[in-house]
Amino acid sequence: MRRVSPSRALGLLISAASCPALASAPVELDQVLIEDQQQGELEAAAARLRQTPGASNLVDLQRVEQGRVATNQDVLAYQPGVFAQSAGNDGIKLSIRGSGINRAPSAHGSGVYTMFDGLPLTGPGGTPYELLEPLWLSRAEVLRGANGFDRGALALGGAVNYVTRTGYDAERLQLRYEVGSRGYAHRQISSGQVLGKLDYYVALTDSEYDGYQEHSSGSAKGFAANVGYRFNPNLETRFYLRYRETENELAGRVTKDQIKHDPRAANAGYVTRDDSRPQPGSTWVANKTTFYLEDDAKVEAGLVYHDFPMDLREGAMRLKVAYADVSGTLNYQRRDTVFGHESKTTVGWRTTKHLPNSGASQFARSGGENFGARSRDFSYQGSDTVLHVGNDLELIPDLWLTTGLAMIYTRRESAVTFPADGGKVSQHDWDYAPRLGLRYDINPDLQVYGNLSRSVEPPHPWSLIWSSTVATQPIEMQNQTATTLELGARGDSALGHWDLAWYYSQVRHELLAVELVPGQPSKEFNASATVHQGVEAGLDSTLWERPGSGKLSLRQAYTFSDFHYRDDDRFGDNRLPGIPLHYYQAELRYDWPSGFYAGVNTQMASKVQADYANSYHADAYALLGARLGWNSPQQDWQTWLDLRNLTDKRYAATVTPGYDSTTDKNRFTPGEGIAAYFGVSYSFK
C-alpha cells in the first residue's frame, strides 16, 4: 500500500519521466482481462494512440457520464492541451495549441480537423457544432498537432475523432434523464444489439435550458443510428445517420464591468433585436466499408453526405445559409518486414467538397422576425483534397522512425451574385506537409518521443467575403502554415499514469484580426509571423487504495500556452488574445466498493488578453465544484449529483479577441454561476 500526497503527485510530474526506477511492474495489453467489447475497444484505441510519436488524449464516455453531459465542454474536460469552454449553448470555443484563436463561440470551428467515426465532419467552411450530441458517443480521441497526420489532418490543432456507440458496446435499452438549475433538462432513450452478423445502435435525444444569462434559452432534439454488417471475416460495412435541430436565443458578448456587477444581463442590443440562431436541421449520412486482405493489409473506404442549413438572426441582418458537403475517404494500411525490420505503411486520400447550392442570402432586419429587403446574395464554393503517405519503421527493438508526406489541394471560390456589381474570387492552391518522428519504448512503462512537422490551414470560403472591406468584392487570402517541433514522454510510475509534452511552432500568415484599412474595423486576415509554444501535462494518480475499503484518486491536467507575435510592426511581441497562459483542472475522488463515489474538483485559469494590443484583459479565476454518485454493482442503475461553481464566482468563460480595445468593450461571455445538476440512468441488461 503506497500513499502519495496530492501536492507531491503534482510536483513530481516531470521527475516521473526521468525515473524509470519508480515504474511499477509491466502490464501487457494481451494480459488484461477484457470484460466486455467496450473496454476491449478502449484498450485497442489506447494502444493505437501510443504508437504515435506525439501527444494525444483518449476520453472514455463512461467516466464523463458520471456527471452532467450537456455539451462538448463536458466531454473534453480534464484533457491536457485542450481548451474547451461553452458560451452557454452547444457552440463551445475549442482551441488546441492556439488553433482557431480568433474564433468566437457559436461560430464554425477552425484549426482542428473533426471526424465522426473516422469520417469527415470538418469541411472547407470549418466545423459546425449542431451534430455534436455527447450522449451518442462511446469515446473521443484527440490527436494534438501533427499527430492526426495518418487521418489526413494537417491543421495546427490536429484532429478529434468522436466515436459513436454501436451494437457491440451499447445496452439493449437505456434510459437517461438529467435535470438541473435554470430549467436544464436532457433526456435520451437508446438501444443497441448484436444480431448474428448484424448489429445496430439507435438513440433519440432532446434537451432544453433557460440559460444563465437573460435571453440565452435554447433547445435541441435529434437522433443517431448506425447499422453494421459483417459479411465474412474479411469484409464489413457500417451505415451511419445523424440528425439534429437546435434553436438558441443569443445573449451576445458583454463588457468586463458587466461580468463583475451583473453577469446574468445580456447585451442590450441583442435583447432589443431578439437575436437568435435557429438551426432548422442538420443531417450527416455516411458509410464505411473495410476489406481485410490476405497479406496483413486492409483497405477502408468511406463516403459522407452532410447538409447543415443555418438561419442567423444576429445584428441588423438575417442571413439564410445553405451548406452541403460531400466527402470521400480511402485508406490502405499494411504491415511488412523490410530487411528484418517491422514496417507499417499507411496511404490515404480524403476529399471534401461544398456542393453547388452552398451560399447565403442576406436581408435587412430590425428585430425578431421583422425582415426587410434583400441586400446581398453570395456563394461559397470550396474543396479540400489531401493525399498522405506515412510509414513507421522499427530501426532497432522498440525504436521506431516515423516518416510522412502529405499533399493538399485547396479550392476557394466566393462570389457576390447580388447586387449586380458583385465581384468574384477564385483561388486554387497546392501545399505540402512533411512529417518526421521518433519514439522509443525504454520499457513497457516509459516512452519518449519527438516529431518535426509542417501544418497547413487554408482560409474558409466565407472569410473571403466577410474579410473584405467592400461588401460586394471578395478578397484573396493565403494559407496559414506552421513548422512545429514537439518533444514528450508518457508512461506509468508510482505516481500513476502521466504524460508530458512540449511544442514550439513558428506560424506564418496566421488568420487573425488585422486592420486592412487604417481607421476602419479590423477583419480576419493573414497576420505577421507568430509563435505558438507550450507545455501540456496530465497525471492520473491512485493516492490510496485498500481492498474492501475503496480508492482515493487524483486526476490533473495542466496546459501552458504562450502565443505571441514575432516583432510585429504595430504590436511587437505582444501576447495573442483569447486563451489563458495557464489553464489547470483537477479532481480528487473517492470510490467505495459498493459503487458510491464522491469528489471535489477545480478549474483555474490565468488572465486572458482581450485584444492584440494587450490593452485589456479578463481576470484570472478559480472555480470549485463537487460530484457524488452511485453505480450499481449490476451496472444497471446509475445516479449522480453534479455541483458547479460552488463559490458563485463571476468570471469570463470565453474571450472573443478585438484588435485594439483601449476601453472595456463587449468581448466577454460570462461563465455559469452556482448550479446543481442531477441525473439518473437505467440499462436493461
N, C-alpha and C positions, 0 to 999 in steps of 0.2 A: 504494500500500500504506500503510495507516494503522494505527498502534499506539495502543491505549488501555489504560492500566493498570486493573486491577480496582478499585482504590481511587478512581481518578478517575472511572470509569464510575458507581460508586455515588454519589459526592459530587456529580456534576453532573446527577443525575436531574431536579431542579427547574429548573435553568438551561436544560435542553433545551426546556422548554415556552416559554421566553421568547426563544429564539434561533433563529428560523427560518432565519437565515443558515447555520446548521450543517446544514440539511437536505440530503440527497443528492438526486440527480435524481429527478423524479417517475416513478412506475411505475403505469400504468393496469392495472386488472384484466383488461381485454379484450386486453392485450398479452402477458399471461402465457401461456406455453405449458403447457397443461394436458395432462399425460402420461396421466392416467387419470381415471376417473369419480370416484374417491375424492377426489383432490386438487381436482377441479372443485367438488365439493360442499363441501369445506372452505373454499375461496375464496369460494363463494357465501354460506356461513354467516358468514364474517368480514365480508363486505360488508353483510349484513343487520344484524349487531350494530353496525357503525359508523354505521348510520342511526339508532341510538337515542341520545337526548341524555343518556347516563348510562353508568355503569361496567358492564363485562361481561368475561367470560372465555371463551375458546374452547380446549378441550382436545382435542388430536389423539391418539387412542389408539395410533397407530403409534409415537409418541415414548414414551408410557407403557410400551408393551410391550417396550421395550429394557431391561427390568429386571423385578423381581418385581411381579406384579399379583395381589395377594391380596384386597384389599378396596377400598372406595371411597376410603379414605385415600390409596392409591397413585394413583388417578385424579385426585384434587383437590390433589395436592402441587404446590408452586411456583406457586400461584394467589393473587395479592394479594386481600385482602378475604375470604378463605375460611379458616376454621379447621376442620380435619377430622383427628380423631385416633381411632385404634382402641383398644378395650379388650381386644384380643387375639382378637376374632372379627369377624363381619360388622357388628356393631352399633356403628358409629362415632358419635362425638359431632360433629355438624355444626352450625356456627354461622356465619352471615353477618350482620355488623353487629349482633351481640348477639342474634340470633334464637335461641329455644329455650335461653336461657342456663340455665334451671333444670332442663334435661333431663339424665338420666343416660345414659351409653352403653348400648346394647342396648334402650333404650326407643323407642317410636314418636316419630319426629322431629316438631318443631313449628317454625313460623316461616319455613319455606321451602316453597314450592309445587313439588312434584316431578312430572315428567312422563316418560313413555316415548314417544318419537317424537311429541311434541306433544299426547299424550293423558294424561288424569289418572291418576296413581298416588296422590297425596295425597287423602284423604277427610276427612270430619268427625272421624274418630278419629285423624288425624295421618298420618304417613308410615311404613309398615312397611319393613323393610330386607331381607327374605328374598329378594326377586327382584333385588337389585342385584348381579348377577354381572358384573364388569367386562369379562371376556373377550368378552362378547357385543356390546360397544359399538364403534361407529365413531368417535364423538366425544361430547363433553359440552359443553353451552352453559350458562353461568352468567350470569344477568341479575340483578345485585345491586340490592337495594332496589326502588324503584318501576319499575325498568326491565323488569320482567316484565309490565307493565300490559297490553300487547296479547295476552298469553297468558291473561289473566284472573287473574293472580297479584296479590293485594292484601296479602300478608303482609309483615312488616317486613324479612325477609331476601331477598325477591324470589323467583326461580324458578331451578330447574335442570332442563334438558331432556336426558335421556340418549337418544342416537340409536343405534338398533340397526343393525348391518350389514344390507345387502340383497344381492341378486344382482348389483347394479351395482358394489359395492365389496368383495366377498368373493372369496376364492380358490376355485377349483373344488374343491380338497380341501386342508385344512390340519390338521396335527397339531402340538400344542404340549404340552410337558411341563416342569413346574417342580418342583424338589426343594430342600430346604434344612434348616436347623437345626431341631431338636426335632420331627422327624417330619413336617415340612411337605411336602406334595405337592399339585400342582394340574395336572389333565390336561384336555385338550379336543381333540375332533375336530369339524371343521366343514366345511361345503360351501355354495357359492353359485354360481349361474349365471344368465345371461340366455338364455332360450329363446324367441326371437321376441318376442311381446308379453308373455310371462310371464317373471317372474324369481322366484327363491326363495333363501332362506337358512335353514340349519338347523345347530344346534350342540348337542353333548352335552358336559357338563362335570361333573367331580366334584373334590372336594378333601378333605383331611384334615390334621390337625395335632395334636400333643400339647400345645401351648401353653407359654408361658413360665412361667406360674405353675402351682403344683400345682392339680389339679382344674380345668383350663381347656382340656381337649381338645375337639375338635369335628370335624364333618364336614358335607359338603353335596353334593348331586347334583341335577342338573336339566337342562332343555333349553329352547332357544328356537327359534322358527321363524317365518318370515313369508313370505307369497306375495303378489306384486303382479301386476296385470294392467292393461295399457293398451289400452282398447277402441279408442280413436282419439286424435288429438292433444288432444281437449277433455275426455276422461273417463278417469280412472284410479282404481283401488281397491287397497287392501292389507289383508290379514288378518294379525293378529299373535297369537302364542301364547307364553306363558312359564309354566314350571312349575319349582318348586324346593323341595326339602326340606332343612332344616338341623337339626342337633342339637348343642347346646353344653352342656358342663359349665360351671358357674358358680363362679368363684373368689371373687367378691364384692369389695367395696372394703376397703382396709386403711388403716392409720394411716401418718402420715409417718415415724414411727420404724421401722416395718416396712420401708418402702421403702428407708430408709437402711441397715438392717442385714440384712434378709432379704427382698429384693424378690420372690423366687420362691415364698414362702409364700402360701397362700390364707387368706382369712378363716376362722377355725377353725369357726365356726358353719355355714358353707356346706359344709365338708368333712364335718362330723358328720351333717348332714341330707342329704348327697348332692344338693345343689340342682342343677337343670338346667333347660334350656329347649328341649324338643323342638318343632320346627315341623313338623307332620305333612304339610304340602304346601300351598304357595300357588300359585294359578292366576290368570293375567291373560290375558284374551281380548279382542281389540279389532278394530275395523275403522275405516279412514279412507278416505273417498272424496272425490275432488276433481273439481269441474266447472270448466273454464275457459270463461268466457263471451266473447262476441264483442267486448264494449265494454271490453276491458282490465280485466277483473274476474275473480274466481274465488270459488267457494263451496266450503267444506271442511266435511264432516260427519263426526263420529266417535261411536262407541259402544263402551263398555267394560264388561266384567263382571270383577270382582275378588273372589276368595274367598281368605281368609287366616286359617284357624283357628290357635289357639295353645294350648299346654299348658304353663302356667307352674308350675314346681315350685321356688319360692323362698320361704324362710322357713317358718313353721309353717302353711303352707296350700298347696293345689293349686288353681289357677284354670284351668278349661277355658273357653276363649273362642271363640265363633263370630262371625266377622266376614265380611260380604259386602256389597260396594258395587256399584252400577250408576251409570254416568256417561254423559252425553251432551254433545257439543260441536257448535256450529255457528258458523262464521266466514265473514264476507263481506268481501272486500278489493277495492278498485278504485282506479284512477288516473284523475284528471281534470285538466283545465286550467280554472282559475277566474279569470276576468278576466286571462288571460295568465300566471297563476302555477300551477306544478305542485302538485297536491294528491294526497295518498294517504290513503284513509279505510279504517278497519277497524271493523266492527261484529261483536261476538262475544257468544256466550252459552255458558255451561257450567253443568252441574249435576252434583252427586254426592250420592247418597243411600244411607244404610245400608238394607239390606233387612230385612224384619221379623224374621228369625231372628237378628239381631245381639244378642249378650248373653253372659252368663257365669254359670257355677256355681262356687261356692267350697266347698272341702272342707277339713276339718282334715287335717293331715299331720305325722307325727312324724319322717319321713325316708325317702329313697329312694322306693319305691312303696308305702309304708305309709299308705294313705289312710283317713281316718276319716269321720265323719258330715258330711253336707252342712250348711253353716252359712248360706249365703246364695245366692239367685238374683237376678239383676238384668238389666235390658235396657238396651241402648244404641240410641237412635234419633236420627238427625240428618240434615240435608241442608244443602248449601251451593249457592246459585244466584247466579251473577254475570252481569249484563248490562253490557257495556262498549262505549263508543263512543270512538274516537280518530281524530285527524287530524294529518297532517304537511303544512304549507303552506310553500312556498318564497317568503318575503317579497321577497327580492332574491336575485340569484345567490349560491348557497352558504350563505345564511342561512335556516334552517328553524325554524318555530314549531310546537311540538307541543302539542296540547290533548287532553284526555280526561276522561271522567266515567264512573265505574262505580257501579252499584247492586248491593248484595249483600243477599240474604235468607237468613237462617240459622234453622234449626230445631234445637233441642236438647231431647230428652226422655230422661230416665233414671228408671227405676222399680225399686224393690226388690220383687220379687214373692214372695219367701220370706225370712224368716218373714211371717206374715200381717199383721203390723202395719207392714210396709214402706211407705214413702212414695213419692211421685212428683213430679217437677218437669218442667214443660213451658215452654220459652222460644221465642218467635218474635220475631225482630228484623230490622228494616231498617237498613242503614247505607249510607254513601256514601264514595267515594274519588275526588276530583278530581285532575287532574294538569296541570301547565303546564311546558313546557320549551323551551329554545333550543339550537341547535347551529350552529356556524359553521365552515366549512372555509376557514381562512385561506389555505392552499394544499393541494395534494394530500397533503402530508406532515405537516400540522398542523391539528388540530381542537380547538376549545374548546366546552364545553357547560355547561349548568346546568339544574336542574329543581326544582320545588317540588311536593310530593305529600302525600297522606294514605294511610296504610295501615290495614287492619282485620284483626284476627285474633280470631275467636270462640273460646271455650273448647271443649275436647273433651267429648263427652257423658260419657265415663268419668270426667272430672275432677269432674263434678257429684256423683258418688258418693264417689270417693276423697278429695275435699277436705272432705267433711263430717266434723264431729266426732262425729256419731252414725251408726253403721254402717248403720242402716236408713232414714235420712232424707236423700235427696239435697238439695243446696242450689242456689240460683241464683248465677250469676256474670255479669260484664259482658264485653263485647268489649274486647280490648286495641286501642288506636288510637294512631297516631303521626302527627305532621306533620314532614316531613323536607325540608331544603334540601340540595341536592347541587351541587357545582361541580367541574369537572375538565377535563382535556385529555389528548390522546393523539396519537401521531404517530411519525414516523421521522426520525432525525437521524444525525449522525456517530457518536453513542453507540449507536445501534441502535433497536430498536422499544421504545417506552416508553408507559406510561400512568400517570396520577396523578389521584386523586380525593379530595375532602374532603366529609364529610357531617355534618349536625347534625340529630338527631331529638329532639323533645320527645314523650315517651311517657306515655300515660295508661292507668291500670288494667293495668299490665304484670303478666303472670302469673308471679309469683314465690312464694317461700316466705313465708308470713305466719302470725303467731301469732294465730289466731282467738279462742282462749280462753287468757287468761294462765295460764302454768304447764303447759299441755298442748302436745304436739308440734305443730310448725308444719305447715301444709298449703299446697298450691298454691292461691293466691287472687289477687285483684286488689290490687296493691300501690299505694302512694302514687306520686306523679309521679317519673319518672326521666328522665335524659338519656343518649342514645347518640350519641357523636361519634367521628370517627376519620379517619385518613388511610390510603389504600391506594395502593401504588406498585409498579409492575413494570417491569423493564428486561431486555431480551434483547439482548446486545451481541456483535458479532464483534470480538474483540480483535486478531486477526492472521489473515491468510489469504494464501496463495500458491498459484497453480495448480500442480498436480503435487506439492505438499508437504502440504497439508492446511489445517485451520482450527482456531483456538482461540476458543472462545465462552464466554460467561458469562451465565447467567440468574439473576435475583434477584427475590424477592417479599418485600415488607415490609408489615405490617399494624399500625397503631397503633389500639388500641381503648380508648377512655375512656368507660366506662359507670358512672354513679353516680346515687344518689338526688338529688332536689331538695328539701332541707330536710325530710326525713322526721322524724316526731315522735320516733322512737327512734334512728335511725341517722344523722340529719343528712344530710351529703353523702357518706356512705361509698361506696366503690367496690363495684360489683356483682361477686360472685364467679364463678368458673368459667372465665374467659377471660383469657389473659395480656394485659398492657398493650402489650407489644412482642412481635412474632412475625415471625421472619425465616427464609427459606430461600434457598439459593443452590447452584448447581452450576457448576463450572469444568470444561470438557470439551474434549478434542482429538479431531478426526475426521481420519483418514487417507483418501486417495483409494481405497485398497484395500477400504474398508468397516470397518476396525477403528476402535474408539473407546475412549477411557479418560477417566475424570473423577473428581473428588473433589467431595463435597457436604457441606453443613452445615445443621443446623436449630437455631435458637436461640429461646428463649422466656424472658421475664422471669418473676418470681414471680407466682403466681396466688392470689388470696384464696380461702379455703375456706369462708367464711361471710359473712353480711350484716353482722355486727358487725365484720368485719375483724380478728378476734382470732387467726386462724391462717392460714397460707398454705403453698402448695407452693413449693419453692425454684426459682430460675431454673436453666436448664441450657443446655448447648451439646453437640450431637451431631456426630460426624464419620463420614462414610461414603465409599465408593468404588464405582465401577462400571466395568467394561470388557466389551467385546463385539465382535461381528463381524456385519455384514450383508453377505451375498454380493452381488457385482455383479449377478448374475442375479435378485436379490430372491427366491430360493427358500429358502436356509438362513439361519437367524438363531440366534446363541447369545450368552449373556451370563453374567457373574458379578456379583452384587449383594451388597456387603458393608455391613452396617448396624451402627451404634453401635460403631465400632472401639475406642473407649476404654472400653467396657463401663460407660458412665455409668449411675448409678442415679437415676431421676427419675420424676415423676408425669406420665403421658401425659394423663390426664383428671382433673378435679376435679368431683365432684357436690356442689353447694352445700348447706351446712347453714344453720340460722338464726342461732344464736349458740353456737359450739362451745366456746369458753373453754379447752378442752383438746384434745389430739390424738385425733381420732375417725376412724372408718372413712369417709373421704371421698375416698380416692385410689385410682387404678388405676395400677399400675406400667407404665412403658414397657418395651419389649423390650430385653434385653441384647445383647451382641455376637452377631452372627448372619451366616451366609453362605447365599446362595441362588444356584442355578444353573438355567439354563433353555435349552431348545433348541426350535426350531420348524422345520417344513419345509412348504413350499407347493408343490403340484403346479400348474404353470402350464398 
